[in-house]
Amino acid sequence: MMDAERFEALCREDCETLRILGKESGIGTYKEKRLHRILKRYVTENEAAYEIPVGRYVADICEGGRVTEIQTRAFGRLLPKLRYYLEQTDLSVTVVCPVIRNKLLIRVDPETGEILRRKMSPSHKDASDLLPCLFGIREVFPSERLKIRLLIIDAEEYRYSERVRYRKTGAYESELFPVTLVSDEEFSSAEELRRFLPESKESFSAAEYGNFIKKKGRDLYSCLNLLCSVGLLDRRKVGKKYIYSVK
């Protein structure tokens, strides 16, 4: 299923044309749309299958009895749509989840286009970042007609401004350019998530699991709560903390 060469060709073509599915958006809002449309073409280049009405919703792709939704963030927003597809139609459903593994940050002079600095982002992600995403749609996953397609991607981010102080989001005017497809795999059952559990321990605290999976805060507890909701973990309170046991 994975076709890294074709993915890279689509990325290069998008950089050259700056427009594939519609008019170009402005800097800062364009980064997600670029990734979204490249992934849409990676799934299928049949443009007749794009943006198809399905009941009261519009599917990113609808082809051969299957709906495909590409979700780059905030999976909880997708839940009503997925519930409708699974309960009100006979269509199979695939959710494409891209995870940016490594990101090269490139600082650019906005006036001259000169590259001022290159450095790797200190943030690195991996397949385990699927779990916080699935937490947002735990009410419908797993399901016999639902597949999750996880794409691990390396990317470059061009930044055209200095950080805007006191802002947590939109701190840079930037564009995200996906570059390389690292892996492409599907998840359709809870059992396939067992790979995200430590093999050496049958019971552990949240902190111990956080050290294993390299997560903390909200993402850590989203992982744990998802694994509990799909039946891979039991949770019991011991003193002031919870202990999680592998089923």
Secondary structure, DSSP 4 states (H G I P E B T S, - for coil): ---HHHHHHHHHHHHHHS-SSSPPPPTTTHHHHHHHHHHHHHH---GGGEEEEETTEEEEEEETTEEEEE-SS-GGGGHHHHHHHHHH---EEEEEEEEEEEEEEEEE-TTT--EEEEEE-S----GGGHHHHHHTTTTT-S-TTEEEEEEEEEEEEEE-SPPPTT-SSS-S-EEEEEEEEEEEEEE-SGGGGGGGS-SS-SEEEHHHHHHHHT--HHHHHHHHHHHHHTTSEEEEEETTEEEEEE-
